[in-house]
Amino acid sequence: MPQAVVRPSHSLFSKGGALLWLPAHCGELISLAEPDVYSESATQLYPLGTRLEYADGRLFRYGKWGATSTLVPMARMVVNANLAPGATGDPDVDGFEGDLHTAAVAGDEDVDLEIATAYAKNFFEDGMLAVFTDSSPAHYVEYRIAGSDLGGGTYCRVYLERPLKKAITATEGVTAYKSLYSQLKDAVAEGQTFVSAMGVCLSSPFTSGYFGWVQRKGRCIITPTAYFGDTANERMAALHTDGTIILYSHTAGEAKHIVGYLTQRTESLYGDLEVWLQLE
């Protein structure tokens, strides 16, 4: 059964110093209940990617846990465990790279991906569709995905946040990415140096298939793998392979993921460090 795209137009209001922004989505997820960033839920309460912003600058995004946390609960970061679409050895596992099943015209609000994989309903919710056109004049464009149907064994229909601006032929290449927040996991189990930090989970430990919030911006206390800041100019924090943070230091040919900077004056050794997260 075709799905409708819900494009919320509610007024933004502050409740307890927090703003809740719901993105376009498919389904009945229109909850405006006050969020609890310290707990997880077995059912999805908000669309993936929903934004929660506090007056003090802290910002959270709503996501789904891709695996149960295996580490002792600490102030650690979680990562996006989705493979890039078309990844060698695992093509189309966590996304799609290929052609459309049928051509789409300007104004269409959905497109059909030519794929036999029986993706779960709304597998591509909050993802992105990239279109590489070869028609004249050639152009490149991206569309946010509001949701998707259950894969039918021949194609998978995805619904777009906004209608197509230009027609897409069945031979022009498209790539569909999953949401950044659809498969959040502990860093240590995910290839370590091949992942990027998505934020800090304040409801740790978390459970596979459950939903919760990750902090992406603002004041956040994170455990360092080794204390830093007791030497001059040690201010930038980077992701460590176990989800903790390390001092960012540039090495030729290396580019660690910088996640933020230290907020406190640091002179002597201490356990945790407060960071101003800059992931958004």
Backbone bond lengths (Angstrom), bond angles and torsions (degrees), N, CA, C in turn:
res aa  C-N    CA-C-N  psi(-1)  N-CA   C-N-CA  omega(-1)  CA-C   N-CA-C  phi
1 M - - - 1.462 - - 1.529 109.21 -
2 P 1.338 118.32 130.09 1.466 121.12 179.98 1.521 111.29 -59.27
3 Q 1.319 115.52 147.34 1.455 120.75 178.76 1.525 110.31 -103.17
4 A 1.309 116.01 152.47 1.457 121.50 175.04 1.517 109.20 -97.12
5 V 1.319 116.13 144.13 1.457 121.06 176.17 1.522 108.60 -91.24
6 V 1.324 116.59 120.65 1.454 122.11 178.41 1.522 108.02 -91.56
7 R 1.327 115.96 121.06 1.461 120.61 179.80 1.527 107.83 -113.90
8 P 1.335 117.68 92.03 1.465 121.06 -173.55 1.522 112.14 -57.57
9 S 1.313 115.31 140.79 1.467 120.61 176.48 1.527 110.15 -129.60
10 H 1.340 115.99 25.61 1.456 119.91 -179.88 1.524 110.31 -67.72
11 S 1.309 116.37 152.02 1.455 120.92 176.55 1.520 109.58 -74.06
12 L 1.325 115.68 142.41 1.452 119.96 176.66 1.529 108.61 -81.62
13 F 1.325 115.47 133.04 1.447 118.96 177.78 1.517 108.99 -141.45
14 S 1.304 115.69 154.49 1.451 121.40 -178.43 1.521 109.45 -95.65
15 K 1.324 115.63 129.12 1.456 121.48 175.92 1.512 107.50 -129.72
16 G 1.300 116.25 114.54 1.456 119.80 -176.99 1.518 112.22 65.17
17 G 1.333 116.53 26.55 1.459 120.08 178.50 1.507 113.68 80.61
18 A 1.362 118.03 19.59 1.462 120.22 -177.59 1.530 110.48 -131.22
19 L 1.339 116.20 145.06 1.455 123.53 176.14 1.522 109.03 -113.47
20 L 1.327 117.14 134.63 1.455 122.87 178.85 1.522 108.32 -115.59
21 W 1.357 116.76 120.41 1.462 121.74 -178.29 1.522 108.92 -114.97
22 L 1.332 117.37 119.17 1.461 121.83 178.60 1.526 109.74 -97.57
23 P 1.329 118.32 125.88 1.463 120.67 177.10 1.523 111.21 -82.14
24 A 1.330 117.07 169.71 1.463 121.56 174.70 1.523 109.00 -59.79
25 H 1.356 116.34 142.86 1.453 120.05 -175.31 1.522 109.83 -158.90
26 C 1.310 116.55 170.27 1.462 122.35 174.50 1.522 108.65 -107.08
27 G 1.323 116.61 140.13 1.452 119.08 178.20 1.511 112.93 110.84
28 E 1.329 115.43 -161.32 1.457 121.69 -173.75 1.521 113.02 -107.51
29 L 1.315 117.18 18.12 1.462 120.50 -174.55 1.526 110.70 -80.35
30 I 1.297 116.55 81.65 1.456 120.70 -178.53 1.525 110.86 -123.72
31 S 1.323 116.66 27.60 1.460 121.49 -177.99 1.526 110.76 -64.38
32 L 1.315 115.44 133.03 1.459 121.17 172.51 1.532 109.91 -115.40
33 A 1.342 114.76 20.30 1.466 119.18 178.27 1.523 110.08 -63.47
34 E 1.326 116.15 149.11 1.463 120.43 -179.37 1.531 109.88 -62.42
35 P 1.327 118.21 122.56 1.469 121.05 -176.34 1.529 112.21 -70.40
36 D 1.323 114.50 153.07 1.460 121.88 174.79 1.526 107.58 -120.35
37 V 1.316 116.67 103.47 1.466 120.71 -175.99 1.517 112.17 -76.04
38 Y 1.344 117.55 -3.58 1.457 121.40 -177.11 1.526 112.98 -103.41
39 S 1.334 117.77 9.17 1.458 119.46 -179.61 1.519 110.31 -141.36
40 E 1.334 116.01 161.31 1.447 123.04 175.36 1.521 108.65 -112.82
41 S 1.334 116.73 167.83 1.467 119.87 178.97 1.517 109.60 -141.26
42 A 1.327 115.88 147.87 1.456 120.96 -179.96 1.521 111.14 -74.21
43 T 1.333 116.76 -25.95 1.463 121.32 178.22 1.524 109.74 -105.66
44 Q 1.330 115.44 152.36 1.459 120.83 -179.70 1.514 109.72 -81.10
45 L 1.331 117.08 122.83 1.458 122.00 -175.69 1.524 112.88 -99.26
46 Y 1.326 117.64 -25.40 1.457 122.75 -177.73 1.533 108.79 -138.02
47 P 1.322 118.50 160.68 1.463 119.97 174.28 1.533 110.87 -62.66
48 L 1.333 116.62 148.26 1.459 119.29 174.57 1.525 109.28 -59.67
49 G 1.317 115.52 139.61 1.458 120.47 179.94 1.508 114.07 87.46
50 T 1.355 118.26 -1.95 1.465 120.38 177.15 1.520 109.63 -53.18
51 R 1.314 115.29 139.16 1.470 121.25 -175.19 1.521 110.58 -105.20
52 L 1.336 115.18 132.10 1.458 122.68 176.61 1.520 107.80 -124.58
53 E 1.328 116.54 120.52 1.466 120.01 -175.83 1.517 110.02 -126.65
54 Y 1.333 115.69 131.56 1.453 122.14 178.59 1.524 110.38 -98.88
55 A 1.330 114.88 156.28 1.459 120.58 -176.42 1.523 112.69 -62.71
56 D 1.337 117.66 -24.31 1.463 120.32 -178.09 1.531 112.53 -84.32
57 G 1.343 117.65 2.85 1.452 120.72 176.33 1.513 115.13 104.47
58 R 1.339 118.21 -10.13 1.466 120.01 177.47 1.529 110.42 -71.06
59 L 1.316 116.17 138.62 1.460 121.17 -178.18 1.522 109.51 -134.41
60 F 1.332 116.49 134.35 1.465 122.88 -178.12 1.533 109.66 -123.76
61 R 1.347 115.77 156.31 1.460 122.89 171.42 1.531 108.91 -127.06
62 Y 1.329 115.40 147.36 1.463 121.49 -177.79 1.525 110.03 -91.31
63 G 1.335 116.48 130.98 1.455 120.02 -176.04 1.520 113.21 -145.45
64 K 1.324 113.82 -173.84 1.473 121.61 -177.58 1.520 108.92 -126.12
65 W 1.338 115.99 137.47 1.456 121.06 179.88 1.527 109.75 -80.96
66 G 1.325 116.72 129.47 1.462 121.59 -178.35 1.514 113.52 -89.63
67 A 1.329 117.29 -10.90 1.464 122.12 178.88 1.517 108.09 -161.58
68 T 1.319 116.77 154.96 1.453 120.96 175.95 1.522 109.55 -70.78
69 S 1.331 116.61 137.19 1.466 119.50 -180.00 1.517 110.00 -63.89
70 T 1.312 115.47 137.48 1.468 121.45 -176.64 1.517 112.08 -111.10
71 L 1.314 117.46 -5.88 1.456 120.90 -176.80 1.522 110.84 -96.82
72 V 1.309 116.06 156.68 1.461 121.03 173.69 1.525 107.71 -58.46
73 P 1.339 118.82 131.77 1.467 119.74 -178.94 1.520 112.06 -53.47
74 M 1.314 115.60 118.67 1.459 123.13 178.68 1.515 107.78 -143.21
75 A 1.322 115.17 175.25 1.463 119.71 175.13 1.520 108.07 -81.62
76 R 1.331 116.05 79.74 1.471 122.08 -178.04 1.527 110.37 -116.09
77 M 1.338 115.07 165.46 1.449 121.26 178.33 1.521 110.19 -99.37
78 V 1.345 115.60 151.81 1.458 121.21 173.94 1.526 108.66 -107.35
79 V 1.340 115.68 160.92 1.461 120.55 -174.55 1.527 110.56 -126.46
80 N 1.327 115.83 164.06 1.462 122.15 173.97 1.522 107.99 -84.18
81 A 1.341 116.89 114.88 1.465 121.49 -175.52 1.526 113.05 -93.36
82 N 1.335 118.52 4.16 1.462 120.55 179.81 1.518 111.58 -69.03
83 L 1.331 115.89 131.78 1.453 120.68 172.71 1.517 109.93 -72.23
84 A 1.322 116.77 148.22 1.453 120.49 174.82 1.527 109.47 -63.62
85 P 1.340 118.58 140.35 1.473 120.53 177.94 1.519 111.20 -55.24
86 G 1.336 116.21 137.12 1.459 120.55 179.86 1.513 114.05 77.47
87 A 1.357 117.46 13.72 1.460 120.69 -178.23 1.524 110.84 -59.42
88 T 1.314 116.76 138.30 1.462 122.42 -178.89 1.531 110.78 -56.11
89 G 1.321 116.24 128.82 1.461 121.06 178.43 1.513 114.18 88.97
90 D 1.339 117.42 -25.68 1.467 121.23 -179.78 1.528 110.57 -136.92
91 P 1.331 118.62 55.37 1.460 119.91 -177.79 1.517 112.00 -65.50
92 D 1.329 115.97 136.97 1.466 123.40 174.03 1.521 113.98 63.14
93 V 1.338 117.51 22.70 1.460 120.38 175.94 1.524 110.14 -76.22
94 D 1.318 116.56 -49.81 1.465 121.69 -177.58 1.521 111.96 -114.23
95 G 1.310 117.16 22.11 1.450 121.17 -179.75 1.517 109.12 174.15
96 F 1.320 116.50 -170.06 1.460 120.72 -176.95 1.518 110.34 -140.62
97 E 1.339 115.50 140.69 1.452 121.43 174.41 1.526 107.69 -139.15
98 G 1.330 117.42 117.80 1.456 119.82 -177.54 1.507 112.39 168.45
99 D 1.357 116.36 -138.66 1.461 122.25 -176.48 1.521 110.53 -118.04
100 L 1.332 115.31 168.74 1.449 121.15 172.56 1.523 110.45 -79.51
101 H 1.326 115.96 153.43 1.460 121.46 176.28 1.521 110.31 -70.07
102 T 1.324 116.22 -41.44 1.466 122.71 175.28 1.522 108.26 -138.98
103 A 1.317 115.98 156.68 1.464 120.71 179.83 1.528 110.45 -64.12
104 A 1.329 115.70 153.68 1.462 121.64 177.73 1.524 108.38 -123.28
105 V 1.312 116.72 149.07 1.460 121.01 -178.32 1.522 109.88 -110.57
106 A 1.330 115.67 160.89 1.458 120.97 177.70 1.525 109.51 -56.66
107 G 1.320 116.15 134.77 1.458 121.42 -177.96 1.514 113.80 98.85
108 D 1.341 117.91 -16.56 1.465 120.42 176.56 1.527 109.71 -62.50
109 E 1.331 115.49 143.17 1.460 120.54 179.41 1.522 112.19 -106.52
110 D 1.345 116.95 3.90 1.454 120.77 176.11 1.521 109.14 -149.18
111 V 1.326 115.96 157.23 1.464 122.52 176.25 1.523 107.94 -137.94
112 D 1.336 116.04 155.25 1.460 121.70 -178.39 1.521 110.37 -109.38
113 L 1.329 117.11 119.68 1.457 122.53 179.06 1.522 109.80 -82.25
114 E 1.319 117.70 131.53 1.470 122.90 -179.40 1.522 109.28 -77.69
115 I 1.328 116.34 89.12 1.460 120.86 -174.52 1.525 109.59 -154.15
116 A 1.335 116.37 137.61 1.466 120.77 -179.42 1.524 112.32 -88.38
117 T 1.331 117.53 -10.55 1.465 120.76 -178.38 1.535 111.11 -61.73
118 A 1.305 117.02 131.03 1.468 121.73 179.86 1.533 109.31 -85.04
119 Y 1.320 115.92 70.42 1.458 120.19 178.88 1.531 110.60 -59.47
120 A 1.320 116.97 146.54 1.459 121.45 176.54 1.523 110.06 -66.83
121 K 1.315 116.27 157.54 1.459 120.59 177.65 1.527 110.18 -58.34
122 N 1.318 116.23 135.11 1.466 124.57 -179.43 1.530 112.63 60.20
123 F 1.326 115.64 28.78 1.463 122.32 175.66 1.528 110.71 -56.78
124 F 1.344 116.83 -35.69 1.467 121.55 -176.06 1.529 113.08 -98.21
125 E 1.338 118.28 11.36 1.464 120.78 179.99 1.519 112.09 -52.70
126 D 1.317 117.47 131.76 1.463 124.63 178.72 1.525 112.36 67.58
127 G 1.334 116.89 16.59 1.457 120.03 175.67 1.518 111.46 -86.78
128 M 1.331 116.01 -169.58 1.457 121.72 179.76 1.525 109.53 -131.54
129 L 1.341 115.91 139.50 1.456 122.08 175.44 1.518 108.29 -110.28
130 A 1.321 115.73 118.84 1.474 121.68 177.29 1.522 108.59 -100.98
131 V 1.330 116.60 134.02 1.458 122.24 -177.75 1.533 108.72 -120.36
132 F 1.330 114.71 122.99 1.464 120.90 179.25 1.536 107.50 -109.83
133 T 1.319 117.02 91.93 1.459 120.24 -173.95 1.527 111.38 -79.27
134 D 1.334 116.01 149.01 1.458 120.68 175.17 1.526 111.12 -117.26
135 S 1.343 116.27 4.65 1.452 119.63 176.79 1.522 109.51 -78.26
136 S 1.311 116.53 163.76 1.465 120.77 -177.66 1.529 110.49 -96.51
137 P 1.333 119.16 129.65 1.461 124.75 -4.42 1.526 110.96 -79.65
138 A 1.315 117.11 138.24 1.459 121.41 -179.51 1.528 110.06 -64.94
139 H 1.316 116.78 144.59 1.456 119.66 177.13 1.520 109.29 -153.74
140 Y 1.320 114.89 167.12 1.460 121.96 178.73 1.513 107.75 -122.63
141 V 1.336 117.54 139.08 1.458 120.03 -178.65 1.526 109.27 -150.77
142 E 1.325 116.37 156.93 1.457 122.28 176.87 1.522 110.21 -127.18
143 Y 1.329 115.74 147.30 1.460 121.59 176.44 1.527 108.35 -132.65
144 R 1.339 116.28 137.84 1.459 119.14 173.77 1.521 108.65 -76.51
145 I 1.342 116.39 141.42 1.463 122.65 -179.16 1.529 108.98 -96.84
146 A 1.336 116.69 124.50 1.461 121.34 -179.26 1.521 112.07 -83.86
147 G 1.345 117.15 -26.51 1.460 121.16 -179.35 1.513 110.16 175.73
148 S 1.322 116.78 -179.78 1.464 120.58 -179.05 1.524 110.16 -154.88
149 D 1.332 115.53 155.26 1.460 121.44 178.43 1.521 110.79 -81.04
150 L 1.318 115.57 166.27 1.457 121.82 169.72 1.524 108.51 -61.43
151 G 1.337 117.27 130.42 1.449 120.40 179.30 1.520 110.91 -60.73
152 G 1.353 116.29 133.34 1.451 119.36 -174.02 1.505 115.77 -99.61
153 G 1.328 117.63 8.18 1.452 120.44 179.37 1.515 113.53 92.73
154 T 1.337 117.76 -13.13 1.465 122.74 176.32 1.519 110.83 -121.83
155 Y 1.328 115.88 -43.19 1.459 120.38 178.03 1.518 109.26 -151.01
156 C 1.324 115.43 166.07 1.462 121.79 176.46 1.525 107.61 -127.19
157 R 1.321 116.38 123.67 1.472 120.89 -179.46 1.522 110.15 -87.83
158 V 1.334 115.96 128.49 1.454 121.49 175.78 1.524 108.86 -115.19
159 Y 1.323 115.14 143.69 1.461 122.22 -176.99 1.524 109.00 -106.69
160 L 1.316 116.33 133.51 1.455 121.98 -173.24 1.526 111.63 -96.92
161 E 1.329 115.35 147.58 1.465 120.49 178.07 1.526 110.75 -63.62
162 R 1.332 116.68 -36.97 1.454 122.54 178.69 1.523 108.70 -130.54
163 P 1.350 118.86 149.22 1.462 121.52 -179.49 1.524 112.32 -62.43
164 L 1.325 115.76 155.18 1.464 121.43 177.41 1.522 111.02 -59.25
165 K 1.315 115.96 137.48 1.456 121.10 176.86 1.519 111.94 -85.61
166 K 1.345 116.12 -21.29 1.451 120.45 -177.21 1.527 108.82 -150.91
167 A 1.333 116.06 151.05 1.464 120.81 -179.39 1.528 111.07 -62.73
168 I 1.348 115.34 151.68 1.464 121.97 175.64 1.527 107.34 -125.12
169 T 1.320 117.47 124.42 1.456 120.18 177.49 1.521 109.61 -78.50
170 A 1.340 116.07 168.16 1.459 120.79 -178.14 1.521 112.38 -75.92
171 T 1.329 117.54 -5.15 1.469 120.34 -178.39 1.524 112.22 -111.13
172 E 1.316 118.29 -3.61 1.455 120.68 178.02 1.531 109.09 -81.79
173 G 1.307 116.07 139.92 1.454 120.32 -174.94 1.516 113.19 -73.90
174 V 1.349 115.31 138.52 1.459 121.10 174.00 1.525 108.54 -132.23
175 T 1.321 115.62 152.11 1.461 121.93 175.77 1.524 108.41 -132.24
176 A 1.318 116.31 128.29 1.468 121.38 179.71 1.524 109.16 -112.59
177 Y 1.319 116.04 119.40 1.459 122.87 178.06 1.524 110.22 -100.16
178 K 1.314 117.09 146.21 1.460 121.29 172.63 1.528 109.54 -76.82
179 S 1.327 115.50 168.05 1.454 121.30 176.45 1.526 110.89 -61.03
180 L 1.317 115.64 145.03 1.468 120.60 173.45 1.523 111.43 -58.99
181 Y 1.331 116.22 -23.86 1.459 121.61 -171.39 1.523 112.79 -109.65
182 S 1.335 117.83 17.50 1.468 121.03 -174.89 1.523 113.63 -92.58
183 Q 1.340 118.23 -12.52 1.460 120.44 -179.46 1.533 109.41 -149.54
184 L 1.311 114.69 72.48 1.464 121.51 -177.74 1.520 109.89 -88.24
185 K 1.343 115.34 130.10 1.468 120.17 -176.55 1.528 110.88 -140.19
186 D 1.345 114.06 166.53 1.461 119.52 170.15 1.521 109.19 -59.20
187 A 1.320 116.99 141.55 1.457 121.19 -178.11 1.523 112.69 -65.37
188 V 1.330 117.09 -36.00 1.454 121.42 -169.53 1.529 112.67 -63.45
189 A 1.330 118.06 -23.87 1.464 120.59 -176.08 1.525 113.54 -98.45
190 E 1.324 118.07 4.16 1.462 120.27 -169.80 1.521 115.50 -119.09
191 G 1.335 116.50 49.54 1.448 117.82 176.98 1.514 112.95 75.22
192 Q 1.305 116.14 -4.19 1.458 125.26 171.67 1.519 113.73 55.13
193 T 1.305 119.51 -79.92 1.458 121.08 -174.68 1.517 112.77 -84.31
194 F 1.332 117.57 7.78 1.467 120.82 179.76 1.527 111.74 -114.33
195 V 1.330 116.98 20.25 1.461 121.01 -179.39 1.528 109.62 -129.32
196 S 1.327 114.96 163.86 1.458 121.53 177.72 1.521 109.88 -121.21
197 A 1.327 115.93 147.25 1.466 121.53 -179.25 1.522 110.52 -71.09
198 M 1.327 116.21 138.08 1.458 122.17 176.40 1.525 112.27 -106.82
199 G 1.321 117.08 -18.98 1.449 119.65 179.53 1.513 112.01 149.71
200 V 1.318 115.45 -171.03 1.461 122.90 -178.50 1.524 109.08 -113.79
201 C 1.329 115.60 130.27 1.466 122.21 177.70 1.529 108.56 -90.71
202 L 1.332 116.91 123.22 1.462 121.29 179.93 1.521 112.19 -94.86
203 S 1.341 116.65 3.86 1.473 120.11 179.23 1.524 111.17 -111.65
204 S 1.328 117.13 19.07 1.464 121.82 -178.94 1.525 110.16 -60.08
205 P 1.348 119.67 140.67 1.467 125.62 1.78 1.524 111.94 -76.29
206 F 1.341 115.95 157.03 1.456 119.64 -179.07 1.526 110.35 -120.12
207 T 1.333 115.55 165.84 1.460 122.06 -169.30 1.517 111.05 -120.58
208 S 1.327 117.17 136.04 1.462 122.45 -179.87 1.524 111.18 -54.98
209 G 1.342 116.35 132.04 1.450 121.37 178.52 1.518 114.84 84.59
210 Y 1.326 118.04 -6.52 1.460 121.91 177.36 1.536 109.62 -87.74
211 F 1.333 115.51 172.76 1.457 121.44 -176.52 1.520 110.30 -124.12
212 G 1.341 115.66 150.36 1.454 119.70 179.67 1.517 111.24 -172.08
213 W 1.325 115.22 -169.53 1.466 121.88 -174.17 1.526 111.15 -110.94
214 V 1.329 116.28 146.13 1.460 121.23 172.12 1.530 108.44 -123.80
215 Q 1.316 115.22 134.64 1.466 119.70 178.44 1.514 109.62 -80.38
216 R 1.338 116.11 130.59 1.463 122.49 -175.38 1.523 113.55 -114.84
217 K 1.317 116.67 -18.07 1.461 119.53 -174.09 1.517 109.65 -152.40
218 G 1.333 115.31 152.06 1.451 121.06 174.42 1.515 113.45 98.50
219 R 1.322 115.67 -171.23 1.462 122.16 -177.06 1.518 110.83 -64.99
220 C 1.326 116.76 128.28 1.463 120.64 -177.96 1.514 109.25 -154.30
221 I 1.318 116.92 130.22 1.467 121.81 -179.85 1.523 108.31 -91.23
222 I 1.326 116.82 121.52 1.463 122.68 -176.11 1.519 109.60 -128.37
223 T 1.325 116.98 139.74 1.461 121.91 179.04 1.529 110.13 -73.79
224 P 1.329 118.32 128.06 1.468 120.10 174.69 1.522 110.24 -85.63
225 T 1.329 116.47 149.06 1.457 118.71 175.17 1.517 110.42 -71.96
226 A 1.321 115.86 -28.23 1.463 123.37 172.96 1.521 106.50 -150.46
227 Y 1.325 116.35 134.70 1.463 120.17 -176.80 1.520 110.40 -58.76
228 F 1.312 115.51 141.30 1.463 120.25 172.57 1.520 108.48 -143.23
229 G 1.298 116.23 167.44 1.449 121.64 -175.58 1.512 112.66 109.32
230 D 1.343 116.86 -4.99 1.459 119.82 179.54 1.520 112.18 -93.58
231 T 1.321 116.28 6.93 1.461 122.51 173.07 1.523 107.64 -121.80
232 A 1.314 116.59 147.08 1.459 121.24 -175.86 1.524 111.88 -53.01
233 N 1.334 115.04 135.76 1.471 123.96 173.18 1.535 114.28 70.20
234 E 1.325 117.60 18.59 1.463 119.92 174.24 1.526 108.49 -90.49
235 R 1.318 117.51 91.75 1.459 120.89 -174.36 1.527 114.31 -124.81
236 M 1.345 118.07 -29.35 1.462 120.70 -173.04 1.527 111.43 -86.83
237 A 1.339 115.76 133.89 1.463 121.89 -179.69 1.520 110.72 -105.85
238 A 1.350 116.46 139.34 1.462 122.51 179.04 1.522 109.48 -126.45
239 L 1.331 116.25 159.50 1.458 122.10 178.25 1.518 110.67 -69.81
240 H 1.336 115.57 132.49 1.455 121.60 172.77 1.523 107.87 -99.36
241 T 1.331 116.50 161.71 1.466 120.68 -172.88 1.519 114.27 -65.81
242 D 1.329 119.45 -15.70 1.465 120.66 179.01 1.527 111.98 -104.59
243 G 1.336 116.99 11.97 1.451 120.56 178.51 1.515 113.92 91.42
244 T 1.331 117.94 -7.67 1.455 120.65 173.89 1.535 107.63 -81.80
245 I 1.325 116.91 -171.90 1.457 120.20 178.91 1.521 110.51 -118.51
246 I 1.315 114.71 153.78 1.458 121.88 175.67 1.522 108.04 -131.46
247 L 1.296 115.90 165.76 1.458 120.64 174.48 1.521 109.40 -67.11
248 Y 1.324 116.64 129.79 1.462 119.14 174.55 1.520 108.94 -78.49
249 S 1.327 115.05 126.11 1.463 120.93 174.69 1.515 107.33 -138.69
250 H 1.302 116.22 130.53 1.466 120.48 -175.42 1.520 110.70 -75.56
251 T 1.324 114.87 130.56 1.456 122.44 172.76 1.508 107.59 -126.59
252 A 1.314 117.30 137.54 1.464 120.96 -178.55 1.528 110.69 -53.54
253 G 1.323 116.20 130.75 1.454 120.71 179.34 1.504 114.24 79.72
254 E 1.333 118.52 7.53 1.454 122.27 -176.87 1.520 110.04 -129.73
255 A 1.314 116.51 139.72 1.460 120.22 179.54 1.521 109.57 -143.11
256 K 1.321 116.62 83.39 1.464 120.78 177.98 1.522 109.87 -63.95
257 H 1.337 116.29 157.11 1.452 120.91 -179.96 1.527 109.72 -79.01
258 I 1.334 117.00 109.60 1.458 121.77 176.64 1.522 108.88 -76.41
259 V 1.330 117.35 129.68 1.463 120.77 -176.29 1.520 113.32 -111.71
260 G 1.349 118.42 -16.10 1.452 120.21 179.71 1.515 111.86 164.43
261 Y 1.331 115.90 -162.69 1.461 120.50 -178.05 1.526 109.97 -135.97
262 L 1.322 116.16 156.13 1.460 122.18 179.57 1.524 110.02 -69.15
263 T 1.329 116.33 140.31 1.467 120.16 -178.33 1.521 112.96 -98.41
264 Q 1.344 117.83 -25.03 1.458 121.44 -172.19 1.533 111.83 -98.81
265 R 1.307 114.67 154.31 1.463 119.38 170.60 1.517 107.56 -68.03
266 T 1.331 117.51 128.93 1.468 122.08 -175.08 1.515 109.72 -123.87
267 E 1.350 114.97 124.15 1.463 119.64 -179.77 1.515 112.70 -129.38
268 S 1.322 116.88 -37.23 1.459 120.51 -177.25 1.519 109.51 -127.35
269 L 1.316 116.49 165.08 1.456 121.51 -175.75 1.522 112.33 -60.11
270 Y 1.344 114.51 143.74 1.448 121.16 176.38 1.520 107.60 -154.44
271 G 1.341 118.39 169.87 1.456 121.43 -174.27 1.512 114.70 -81.00
272 D 1.338 116.16 -68.75 1.462 120.09 -178.03 1.516 110.28 -94.91
273 L 1.321 115.17 163.83 1.457 120.97 177.98 1.523 108.73 -132.11
274 E 1.337 116.80 136.68 1.451 119.51 174.01 1.524 108.68 -87.97
275 V 1.331 114.53 131.64 1.457 122.19 -178.20 1.518 108.63 -121.09
276 W 1.340 116.12 144.03 1.463 119.75 167.88 1.530 104.89 -91.04
277 L 1.353 114.78 102.63 1.461 119.99 -179.27 1.521 111.18 -63.76
278 Q 1.325 116.80 139.30 1.466 122.52 -179.51 1.523 109.94 -130.69
279 L 1.336 116.12 48.05 1.453 120.11 -179.56 1.528 111.80 -91.31
280 E 1.322 116.17 0.20 1.462 120.13 -179.63 1.508 109.56 -150.37
